[in-house]
Amino acid sequence: MKQKTEKAGNADIQEAKNEQPEVMLEAVAEAPAESGPDTAGTDDQEAAAPLTVDWEAVSKEQEKLIRDMTDRYQRSLAEFDNYRKRTIKEKATVYNDGVGDTVEKLLPVVDNFERALAVSDDKENGLYKGLEMTFRQLSDILQKMGVEAVPGEGEPFSPNMHHAVAHVEDKSLGEGVVAEVLLKGYKYRDRVLRPGMVKVAN
């Protein structure tokens, strides 16, 4: 009985061994096919293909970019130069207007100094000398600033610098010549601060 059982077990083991190769063959057949060496070689060739660059097109694009940037730079430089010149001119105009307005307000003081000196009889008086010294100092300051008197007696009449308040007959003077200055006129550079009040010969 024992011998029959052992024979039966050996038969089952042998049958199982005979079935294993079939199962393995089926597994191999069902497994997906891997890429062969030919496919891998094709991929490597595509990856190693050289990159083609159109250098002529790149060069033209760079030239266009340089021209545009140069044009922008030149425009900015020109605009800044115009702004600088305009600013300098505006500052000069503001300064000249300020000086002119200030000096114009000081002209009555200058007139009073001249009147005070003209009516004084004692030239040796200390007060007279003090007024004369102060007036001379004020006149020097105005002169250094560019303030000067407009042409007076004996000069041709100019409607831009003179205001005629009377006409006189004077054969010693030519026609249209300033015969007498009633109130001295002043100008600062090209600006007439106050026209001179004059009599004009006919």
Secondary structure, 3 states (H helix, E strand, C coil): CHHHHHHHHHHHHHHHHHHHHHHHHHHHHHCCCCCCHHHHHHHHHHHCCCCCCCHHHHHHHHHHHHHHHHHHHHHHHHHHHHHHHHHHHHHHHHHHHHHHHHHHHHHHHHHHHHHHHHHCCCCCCHHHHHHHHHHHHHHHHHHHHCEEECCCCCCECCCCCEEEEEEECCCCCCCCEEEEEEECCEEECCEEEECEEEEEEC
